Amino acid sequence: MKKMLLLCIIGFLLTGCNRKEEMSAQGMQHERTVVDIMGGVVQIRIFDIECTDNAQDERNAQDERNARDERCELLDEAFEMIFDMEKRWTVNDEGGEIQAINAMAGISPVAVEADTFHLIERGKHYSIYSDRDFNIAIGPLTSLWNIAMPEARRPSSAEIEAVLPLLDPTRIILDNEANTVFLQDSGMRLDLGGIAKGFMLDVIVEFFLENGVERALLIVGGEVISIGGRNDHTPNRIGVRNPFFKETSHPDTYLIGNLPIYNQALITSGTYQRFWRNQETQVAYHHIFNSHTGLPFETDIVSLSIQADTGLLGEVYTKILFAKSIEDGLAYVEAQPNIEALFVRNDGGIYLSTGFQDNFNFTLQNGEFEIRN
């Protein structure tokens, strides 16, 4: 997906507000890319209305210059908001709100900003609703495994058993009037990594809509949200990454196909993205954990793409569906309003929910993949 959508990469700094003409009838666009935020690349594109061809009309030309300046200012503000949210919600920042909540577990409530409270409130709701298949209280377990970190390891069974009682989302106490969060038991830890990126994009979408942006794309790795669609009012088509792609693979095999979104989110997650391999046994452990066993979910799903109305919901449903078989997952999706799903199995089988069956553009028909429904 990155190869299809990301146009430029830099380290640690914002790019300038770039304006360019796309050959695909999207018209003028303003874009900005940031690397190494939320563990990856963030790109935001705001698409302009079509520009006038009347160069002699000074008033129109000035209006266009003002509009371009406003869009650049909106990009500046959007990334300032993202930087602020990341700082407050990461578990690794000493000055962050989540770090403060975790440090005061079993001691006292912590007052937080309204958006943080809302995020945790939604996270607690879905953690209980899903019977912990999605779980924001999973912090003690993720910090024990440290998947994708230099200190990653397979904890002992005794270590895992010791933290399982701390993964109970009902022990997260929220005070709506004081905007405080309290983890009742010492050793509890919130980990919002499974929901924060999608919610951040939702916040920026709301900010853009309030400021008159009618068409935009917001991209954070496997999370994409579209405001509106293309210049011709058709949906944006977003590439779905080949989960078996390697550095030695041919570049043309990077995507297996693409899916449409219009005023929607497309969230892709997979076991191929973050994992740790035991060099002695060659057993690989992915980062999507079962809160009941303390181990990664046993699954034959290697990639899962969810279309939903918001980034938050897309993130939640990817975690819920990794806990199910593909058959049960498809049945679950069909019973939910306004979501669709694409599953890729570890043998190359592609499974589509009803709404995707006519909309998935399958481009990598090289025998490695097969649509099976």
matplotlib code that plots the C-alpha trace (Angstrom):
import matplotlib.pyplot as plt

x = [0.0, 2.8, 4.4, 1.1, 0.2, 3.3, 5.1, 8.1, 9.9, 12.0, 13.3, 11.9, 10.8, 7.8, 8.0, 6.9, 3.4, 3.8, 1.4, 1.4, -0.8, -1.8, -2.2, -5.2, -7.7, -7.5, -6.5, -4.3, -3.4, -1.5, 0.3, 2.6, 4.5, 6.2, 8.4, 8.9, 5.7, 3.5, 6.1, 5.7, 4.9, 2.0, 0.8, -2.1, -3.3, -5.9, -7.3, -8.2, -11.2, -10.2, -8.2, -9.3, -7.5, -8.2, -4.7, -5.9, -8.5, -6.4, -9.2, -9.6, -5.8, -5.7, -8.5, -6.6, -3.5, -5.4, -7.0, -3.6, -2.3, -5.3, -4.7, -1.1, -2.1, -4.6, -1.9, 0.3, -2.4, -3.3, 0.2, 0.6, -2.6, -1.1, 2.2, 0.3, -1.9, 1.0, 2.9, 0.0, -1.1, 2.2, 3.1, 6.8, 6.7, 7.4, 5.2, 2.3, -1.2, -1.2, 2.2, 0.9, -2.2, -0.1, 2.3, -0.6, -2.2, -3.6, -2.7, -5.0, -7.0, -5.4, -7.1, -6.8, -7.8, -11.4, -10.2, -8.0, -11.0, -13.2, -10.7, -10.2, -14.0, -14.5, -11.6, -13.0, -16.5, -15.2, -12.8, -15.8, -18.1, -15.6, -14.8, -11.3, -10.6, -9.8, -8.4, -6.9, -5.9, -3.4, -0.4, 1.2, 1.2, 2.5, 5.3, 6.2, 6.6, 8.0, 7.3, 9.3, 11.6, 15.3, 14.4, 11.6, 11.4, 9.0, 8.0, 7.8, 4.4, 4.7, 5.3, 2.3, 0.0, 1.1, -0.1, -3.4, -5.4, -4.2, -5.8, -9.4, -10.9, -13.7, -11.1, -10.6, -12.6, -13.8, -15.2, -17.2, -17.5, -13.9, -12.4, -10.3, -9.0, -8.1, -6.6, -7.7, -4.9, -1.2, 0.6, -2.2, -1.2, -3.2, -1.9, -3.8, -1.6, -4.5, -6.8, -5.0, -3.9, -7.5, -8.9, -6.2, -7.3, -10.9, -10.0, -8.2, -11.2, -13.5, -11.1, -10.9, -14.7, -15.2, -12.8, -14.5, -12.3, -14.3, -11.8, -8.7, -6.7, -5.2, -2.7, -0.9, 0.8, -2.1, -4.7, -6.3, -9.3, -10.9, -12.9, -15.1, -13.7, -12.0, -12.6, -15.2, -17.0, -15.9, -14.3, -10.6, -9.1, -6.6, -4.0, -4.0, -0.4, 0.8, 1.5, 4.1, 6.1, 9.8, 12.6, 13.8, 10.3, 9.5, 8.1, 5.0, 4.0, 3.7, -0.1, -2.6, -5.3, -7.3, -10.5, -12.8, -13.5, -15.6, -16.0, -14.8, -11.8, -9.8, -7.7, -5.3, -3.5, -1.5, 0.6, 3.4, 4.0, 5.2, 6.5, 9.4, 11.1, 12.9, 16.2, 16.6, 13.2, 12.4, 8.9, 7.4, 5.2, 3.0, 1.8, -2.0, -2.5, -5.2, -6.0, -7.2, -4.2, -1.4, -0.2, -0.6, -3.9, -3.7, -4.8, -4.4, -5.1, -2.0, -3.8, -7.1, -8.6, -11.7, -13.8, -15.7, -17.2, -14.4, -10.8, -11.5, -14.1, -11.9, -9.1, -11.4, -12.9, -9.5, -8.5, -11.9, -11.7, -8.2, -9.7, -12.0, -11.7, -12.2, -15.6, -16.8, -15.2, -17.2, -20.4, -19.7, -19.0, -22.3, -24.2, -22.6, -23.9, -21.5, -18.4, -16.8, -13.7, -11.1, -9.2, -5.9, -5.2, -1.6, -2.0, -3.0, -6.7, -8.6, -12.0, -14.4, -17.5, -20.5, -19.9, -16.4, -17.1, -18.0, -15.7, -12.3, -10.0, -7.8, -4.6, -2.0, -3.4, 0.0, -1.2, 0.0, -3.5, -7.0, -10.4, -12.4, -15.9]
y = [0.0, 2.4, 1.9, 2.8, 5.8, 7.4, 9.8, 11.1, 10.1, 12.1, 11.5, 13.2, 16.4, 17.7, 18.1, 21.4, 21.9, 20.4, 21.3, 19.1, 18.1, 14.5, 12.8, 10.8, 13.6, 14.3, 17.9, 20.0, 18.6, 19.7, 16.9, 16.5, 13.4, 12.7, 9.7, 8.1, 9.1, 6.4, 3.9, 4.6, 7.1, 9.6, 11.2, 13.6, 14.9, 17.7, 17.8, 21.2, 22.2, 22.5, 25.7, 28.3, 28.6, 32.4, 33.8, 37.3, 37.2, 38.6, 38.2, 34.5, 34.0, 35.7, 33.5, 30.5, 31.7, 32.3, 28.8, 27.2, 29.1, 28.0, 24.4, 24.6, 26.0, 23.2, 20.7, 22.4, 22.3, 18.7, 17.5, 19.6, 17.8, 14.4, 15.1, 16.2, 13.1, 10.7, 12.3, 11.9, 8.4, 6.5, 4.2, 5.1, 8.9, 9.9, 13.0, 11.3, 10.7, 7.0, 6.6, 8.7, 6.4, 3.3, 4.7, 5.4, 2.0, 0.9, 4.3, 7.1, 8.3, 10.5, 13.5, 13.5, 15.6, 15.1, 13.3, 10.9, 10.1, 9.5, 7.2, 5.1, 5.1, 3.7, 1.3, -0.1, -0.5, -2.6, -4.5, -5.7, -6.1, -8.3, -10.4, -9.1, -10.2, -6.5, -5.2, -1.9, -3.4, -5.8, -3.6, -6.0, -8.8, -6.7, -5.3, -8.8, -10.1, -6.8, -8.0, -6.2, -4.7, -5.6, -7.2, -9.4, -12.9, -15.7, -15.4, -18.4, -19.9, -18.7, -15.2, -15.2, -16.7, -14.0, -11.1, -12.6, -11.3, -7.8, -7.8, -7.2, -4.1, -3.9, -2.8, 0.4, 3.0, 6.1, 9.2, 11.2, 14.3, 14.6, 13.1, 10.8, 7.3, 4.8, 1.3, -0.5, -3.0, -2.3, -3.6, -2.9, -1.1, 0.5, -0.1, 1.9, 0.7, -1.2, 1.7, 5.1, 5.5, 5.0, 7.4, 10.0, 10.0, 10.3, 13.4, 15.0, 14.1, 16.0, 18.9, 19.0, 18.8, 21.7, 23.7, 23.0, 20.3, 18.2, 15.8, 14.4, 11.2, 10.4, 7.6, 6.0, 2.8, 0.3, 2.8, 4.9, 7.3, 9.0, 12.3, 12.3, 10.6, 11.5, 14.6, 12.7, 11.7, 8.0, 6.3, 6.3, 2.9, 1.8, -0.9, -4.0, -5.2, -8.7, -10.2, -12.5, -9.7, -9.7, -7.3, -9.8, -9.9, -8.3, -4.7, -5.5, -8.1, -5.6, -5.4, -8.1, -5.7, -2.6, -1.7, 1.4, 3.8, 6.9, 8.8, 5.6, 4.0, 1.0, -0.6, -3.4, -5.5, -8.7, -11.2, -10.5, -6.9, -7.3, -10.6, -12.2, -15.4, -17.6, -18.3, -21.7, -23.1, -20.9, -20.4, -17.0, -15.1, -12.3, -9.2, -9.9, -11.5, -13.6, -12.0, -15.3, -17.4, -14.8, -16.1, -14.8, -15.9, -19.2, -18.2, -19.0, -15.4, -13.5, -10.3, -8.7, -5.5, -3.9, -1.1, 0.8, 4.2, 5.3, 4.5, 3.5, 0.9, -0.4, -0.9, -2.6, -5.0, -6.1, -7.3, -8.9, -10.9, -12.2, -14.1, -16.0, -18.5, -17.1, -18.7, -17.4, -14.0, -13.7, -14.6, -12.0, -9.3, -10.1, -9.5, -6.1, -2.9, -0.8, -3.0, -5.2, -7.5, -9.1, -12.0, -13.5, -17.0, -18.3, -20.5, -17.6, -18.0, -14.7, -14.5, -11.5, -10.3, -9.7, -6.0, -6.6, -9.4, -7.1, -4.3, -5.9, -5.4, -8.5, -7.5, -10.1, -13.2, -15.0, -18.3, -17.4, -16.1, -17.4, -15.9, -18.7, -17.3]
z = [0.0, 0.8, -2.6, -4.3, -2.2, -0.7, -2.9, -0.8, 2.4, 4.7, 8.2, 11.4, 9.6, 7.8, 4.0, 2.6, 1.5, -2.0, -4.8, -7.9, -10.8, -10.9, -14.3, -12.9, -13.1, -9.3, -10.2, -7.9, -4.5, -1.4, 0.4, 3.3, 4.5, 7.9, 8.6, 12.0, 13.6, 15.3, 14.1, 10.4, 7.7, 7.8, 4.6, 4.1, 0.8, 0.4, -3.2, -4.6, -6.7, -10.3, -11.0, -13.5, -16.8, -17.0, -16.1, -16.8, -14.1, -11.2, -8.7, -9.5, -9.3, -5.9, -4.7, -5.8, -4.0, -0.8, -1.1, -1.5, 1.6, 3.6, 2.7, 3.7, 7.0, 7.5, 6.9, 9.4, 12.0, 11.2, 11.8, 15.0, 16.2, 15.3, 17.0, 20.2, 20.1, 19.6, 22.5, 24.8, 23.8, 23.3, 26.2, 25.7, 26.4, 30.0, 29.6, 28.0, 29.5, 28.9, 30.6, 33.5, 33.8, 33.8, 36.4, 38.7, 38.3, 41.7, 43.2, 42.0, 39.1, 36.4, 34.8, 31.0, 28.0, 26.6, 23.4, 25.5, 27.7, 24.8, 23.1, 26.3, 26.9, 23.4, 23.8, 27.1, 25.5, 22.6, 24.8, 26.9, 23.9, 22.1, 25.2, 25.0, 21.4, 21.2, 24.5, 25.5, 28.9, 27.2, 28.1, 30.6, 28.0, 25.1, 27.3, 28.4, 24.8, 23.2, 19.7, 17.0, 19.7, 20.3, 23.6, 22.1, 23.6, 24.3, 28.0, 30.2, 30.9, 34.5, 33.4, 31.1, 33.8, 36.2, 34.0, 32.7, 35.7, 34.8, 31.4, 32.6, 30.9, 33.5, 36.0, 34.0, 36.0, 34.2, 35.8, 33.1, 35.2, 36.3, 33.0, 35.0, 34.3, 37.0, 36.6, 39.8, 40.1, 40.4, 37.3, 34.9, 31.7, 28.9, 25.4, 22.7, 19.8, 18.4, 18.2, 18.4, 14.7, 13.4, 16.0, 15.2, 11.6, 12.6, 14.6, 11.6, 9.3, 11.7, 11.7, 7.9, 7.5, 9.9, 7.8, 4.4, 3.0, 0.7, -0.7, 1.0, 1.7, 5.1, 5.2, 8.2, 6.9, 6.7, 7.8, 5.1, 5.3, 2.3, 2.6, -0.4, -3.5, -6.7, -8.9, -10.9, -7.7, -8.0, -4.9, -4.3, -5.0, -2.4, -2.9, -0.8, -0.1, -1.0, 2.5, 1.0, -0.7, 0.1, -0.7, -3.4, -5.0, -8.3, -7.6, -9.7, -7.1, -4.2, -4.5, -4.9, -5.9, -4.8, -3.0, -3.2, -0.4, -0.4, 2.9, 4.5, 6.2, 4.9, 7.6, 6.8, 9.4, 9.2, 11.0, 8.4, 9.6, 13.2, 14.5, 16.3, 15.2, 17.7, 16.0, 17.6, 16.9, 13.9, 15.4, 14.5, 17.0, 15.6, 17.6, 17.8, 21.2, 22.8, 26.2, 27.5, 26.8, 26.7, 23.3, 19.8, 18.2, 16.3, 12.9, 9.2, 8.3, 7.2, 6.1, 6.8, 5.3, 6.8, 5.2, 7.9, 8.5, 10.8, 11.4, 15.0, 14.0, 11.3, 13.8, 16.3, 13.8, 12.5, 16.0, 16.6, 13.3, 13.9, 16.8, 14.4, 11.6, 8.1, 7.9, 11.2, 10.4, 7.2, 8.9, 11.6, 9.0, 7.1, 10.4, 11.0, 9.4, 7.2, 7.3, 4.6, 4.8, 2.7, 4.2, 2.8, 4.0, 4.5, 1.4, -0.8, -0.6, -0.8, 0.8, 0.3, 2.2, 0.0, -0.5, -1.8, -4.2, -7.0, -6.0, -5.5, -8.4, -8.4, -10.2, -9.1, -10.9, -11.0, -9.5, -6.0, -5.0, -5.7, -4.9, -3.2, -2.8]

ax = plt.figure().add_subplot(projection="3d")
ax.plot(x, y, z, "-o")
ax.set_aspect("equal")
plt.show()
